């Protein structure tokens, strides 16, 4: 049944390229609609700007769409999806379709094309994603009550939740992600259907699982999303090693990962979201032994850059479970050695994680928070002073070592540079070419004979 659009739907919020595609399809006798998440977000006044984010559904077949436009990319033509390129913008267009039985818990055995909009909406996962809007006629189709669910702030499966989840194991994970992104709650029947769907969820590729977890972690309501994973059993599929820990350790990890100050700005740059994702993923895994944290990262098949960062932050060097920051009561030398070990770029990330962890230490929260605050101040002081922290900060390099020390081997060059770095970590004032050259010659003269480089007996 047709429903008048509410104030959240305005034609001017739809890019002209998208309206142009809708207009061309309509002129050819194929009235088409915006569908899915874009309609949901526009109703929530969450404006989108990229034409590529506006999904169109049409009764036109892929062949008919291709005939209407000069440039069309068959991105998923076997499933009825093509990408129309208009004025440099890319607009995804999908034919109304029906689906056969799901045989692998992820994809239908066959896809059929038809002209029935409501039947097309009926195959979608949640009611808030099962609405269609024609911005040219300003008409909203909402056969399953998605707009009312938006008002009630609930995520409800279309039709029978058990049937929806049995078809596609990705849907329960998407439900938890929407909880995080929108701040909604799962409808009781939808939530209750998840535990029995866990075997189907386990069939989803690890890459898709990791993608949903990554998107959940940067949601504005990540705490609610993570709690949904825990209480429905999804956490055991997503991060089985974490879920297997005693309940207090699991709750601690989720609390640390949910700390509000670790959040990214909803409209912030991509780098901000990546930082948030890295910190929160590391916080989830920091309660695991380093080898198990590494294995969890491997199993999730995270992108290389994210995986490397998570392993470094959640591993043994992070020290979240080692009684506080390293050298918490130590000297400036301890601080410089720690900075040298983790690097200037990583140090702020460790400090953010320690701060988050300290806030969830029960009776020791005040003590741990003070330790982190003091250590952070010492780190800041050393960074402001510009102290040398790596071999690259030394006035002598490998070529200098080779010219200063006759007969030195490649292995010994590395040893010599590490010696000089330790020298300036202890006393940054010694970071001069003259003083380090003198130290290097003294070390070389006093070294024991190297059997590998000794002359003939």
Residue pairs with C-beta under 8 A, 6 or more apart in sequence:
1 141
1 143
2 139
2 140
2 141
3 139
3 140
3 141
3 142
3 147
4 138
4 139
4 140
5 133
5 138
5 139
5 140
6 43
6 140
6 147
8 42
8 43
8 44
8 45
9 39
9 42
9 43
9 133
9 135
9 138
9 140
10 42
11 19
11 135
11 136
11 138
13 42
13 47
13 48
14 34
14 54
14 135
15 49
15 50
15 51
15 54
15 89
17 51
17 86
17 87
17 89
17 91
18 34
18 51
18 54
18 56
18 89
18 91
19 135
19 136
20 86
20 87
21 32
21 56
21 69
21 84
21 86
21 91
21 93
22 32
22 34
22 56
22 134
22 135
22 136
23 136
24 68
24 69
25 31
25 32
25 56
25 58
25 60
25 65
25 68
25 93
26 32
26 136
28 60
28 64
28 68
30 58
30 59
30 60
30 64
31 59
31 134
32 56
32 57
32 58
32 59
32 60
32 93
32 134
33 56
33 57
33 58
33 117
33 132
33 133
33 134
33 141
34 54
34 55
34 56
34 57
34 132
34 133
34 134
34 135
35 55
35 56
35 57
35 120
35 121
35 131
35 132
35 133
36 55
36 124
36 129
37 55
37 129
38 48
38 53
38 54
38 55
39 131
39 132
39 133
39 140
40 128
40 129
40 131
40 146
40 150
41 47
41 48
42 48
42 133
43 131
43 147
43 150
44 150
44 182
48 54
51 89
51 90
51 91
52 89
52 90
52 91
52 92
54 91
54 92
55 92
55 94
56 91
56 92
56 93
56 94
57 93
57 94
57 95
57 96
57 117
57 120
57 132
58 65
58 93
58 94
58 95
58 96
59 95
59 96
59 114
59 115
59 117
60 68
60 93
60 95
61 80
61 95
61 113
62 74
62 77
62 80
62 81
62 82
62 95
62 113
65 72
65 82
65 84
65 93
65 95
66 72
66 74
66 82
69 84
69 85
69 86
70 85
71 84
71 85
71 86
72 82
72 83
72 84
72 85
73 82
73 83
73 85
73 90
74 82
75 81
75 82
75 83
75 92
76 82
76 94
78 111
79 94
79 97
79 111
80 94
80 95
80 96
80 97
80 111
80 113
81 92
81 93
81 94
81 95
82 92
82 93
82 94
83 90
83 91
83 92
83 93
84 90
84 91
84 92
84 93
85 91
95 113
96 113
96 114
96 115
96 116
96 117
96 119
96 120
97 111
97 112
97 113
97 114
97 120
97 123
98 111
98 112
98 113
98 114
98 119
98 120
98 123
99 108
99 110
99 111
99 112
99 123
100 108
100 109
100 110
100 111
100 112
101 108
101 109
102 108
102 109
102 166
102 167
102 168
103 109
104 203
105 166
105 167
105 168
105 169
105 200
105 201
105 203
105 204
106 168
106 169
106 170
106 203
106 204
106 205
107 168
108 167
114 120
117 132
117 141
118 141
118 143
121 130
121 131
121 132
121 141
121 143
121 144
121 158
122 130
122 143
122 144
122 158
122 159
123 158
124 130
124 158
125 157
125 158
125 164
125 168
125 171
125 174
125 175
126 146
126 149
126 155
126 156
126 157
126 158
126 171
126 174
126 175
126 178
126 190
127 144
127 145
127 146
127 149
127 156
127 157
127 158
128 146
128 149
128 150
128 155
128 156
128 178
128 184
129 146
130 142
130 143
130 144
130 146
130 158
131 140
131 141
131 142
131 146
131 147
132 140
132 141
133 139
133 140
133 141
140 147
144 158
144 159
145 156
149 155
149 156
149 187
153 182
153 183
153 184
153 185
154 184
154 185
154 186
154 187
155 175
155 178
155 179
155 182
155 184
155 185
155 186
155 187
155 190
156 186
156 187
156 189
156 190
157 164
157 165
157 171
157 175
157 187
157 189
157 190
157 193
158 164
161 187
161 189
161 190
161 192
161 193
162 193
162 196
162 197
164 171
164 193
165 171
165 172
165 193
165 194
165 197
165 200
165 201
166 197
166 200
168 200
169 197
169 200
169 201
169 202
169 203
169 204
170 201
170 204
170 208
170 212
172 193
172 194
172 197
172 198
172 201
172 232
172 234
173 201
173 204
173 208
173 209
173 212
173 213
173 234
173 238
174 212
175 186
175 190
175 194
175 228
176 212
176 216
176 225
176 228
176 229
176 232
176 234
177 212
177 215
177 216
177 219
177 225
178 184
179 185
179 186
179 219
179 221
179 224
179 225
179 228
180 215
180 216
180 217
180 219
180 220
180 221
180 222
180 224
180 225
180 226
180 228
181 215
181 216
181 219
181 220
181 221
181 225
182 219
182 221
183 220
183 221
183 224
185 224
186 194
186 228
191 228
191 232
194 232
194 233
194 234
195 232
195 233
198 233
198 234
198 236
198 237
201 234
201 237
202 237
206 299
206 300
206 301
207 301
209 237
209 238
209 300
210 300
210 301
210 302
212 238
213 238
213 239
213 281
213 300
214 277
214 281
214 302
214 306
216 222
216 225
216 226
216 229
217 225
217 226
217 257
217 276
217 277
217 280
217 281
217 284
218 263
218 264
218 273
218 276
218 277
218 280
219 225
220 263
220 266
222 257
222 258
222 263
222 280
223 254
223 255
223 258
226 235
226 254
226 257
226 258
226 284
227 254
228 234
229 235
229 238
230 243
230 250
230 251
230 254
235 242
235 243
235 250
236 243
236 244
239 284
239 285
239 296
239 300
241 288
241 292
241 295
241 296
242 250
242 253
242 284
242 285
242 287
242 288
242 296
243 250
245 253
245 287
245 288
249 287
250 287
252 287
252 360
253 283
253 284
253 285
253 286
253 287
254 284
255 360
256 283
256 286
256 320
256 353
256 356
256 357
256 359
256 360
257 280
257 281
257 283
257 284
257 356
258 280
259 283
259 355
259 356
259 359
261 352
261 355
261 356
262 276
262 279
262 280
262 283
262 352
262 356
263 276
264 272
264 273
264 275
264 276
265 272
274 306
275 349
277 306
278 306
278 309
278 310
278 313
278 349
279 313
279 349
279 352
279 353
279 356
281 302
281 306
281 310
281 314
282 309
282 310
282 313
282 314
282 318
282 349
282 353
283 314
283 353
283 356
283 357
284 314
285 293
285 296
285 297
285 310
285 314
286 293
286 313
286 314
286 318
286 320
286 321
286 353
286 357
287 320
287 321
288 296
288 314
290 314
290 315
290 316
293 310
293 311
293 314
293 315
294 311
294 315
297 307
297 310
297 311
298 307
300 307
302 310
309 346
309 349
312 318
312 342
312 346
313 346
313 349
313 350
313 353
317 341
317 342
317 350
318 350
318 353
319 325
319 326
319 354
320 353
320 354
320 357
324 354
324 358
324 368
324 371
324 372
324 375
325 338
325 354
325 371
325 372
325 375
326 334
326 338
327 334
327 335
327 337
327 338
327 375
328 371
328 374
328 375
332 378
332 382
333 425
333 426
335 375
335 378
335 379
335 382
336 382
336 387
336 389
336 425
336 428
337 425
338 347
338 379
339 347
339 379
339 382
339 383
339 387
339 389
340 389
340 390
340 421
340 425
342 350
343 389
343 390
344 383
344 389
347 379
347 383
351 372
351 375
351 376
351 379
354 372
354 375
355 369
355 372
355 376
357 368
358 365
358 368
358 369
358 371
358 372
359 365
359 369
361 367
361 368
385 428
387 424
387 425
387 428
388 394
388 421
388 424
388 425
388 428
388 431
389 425
390 421
391 397
391 417
391 418
391 420
391 421
393 424
393 431
394 417
394 420
394 421
394 424
394 431
394 436
395 431
395 432
395 433
395 436
396 404
396 417
396 420
396 433
396 436
396 437
396 440
397 417
398 413
398 417
400 437
401 408
401 413
401 416
401 417
401 440
402 408
402 413
404 437
404 440
404 441
404 444
405 412
405 416
405 440
405 441
405 444
407 453
408 416
408 444
409 450
409 452
409 453
412 450
416 440
416 443
416 444
419 439
419 440
419 443
420 436
420 439
420 440
423 430
423 436
423 439
424 430
424 431
424 436
430 436
430 439
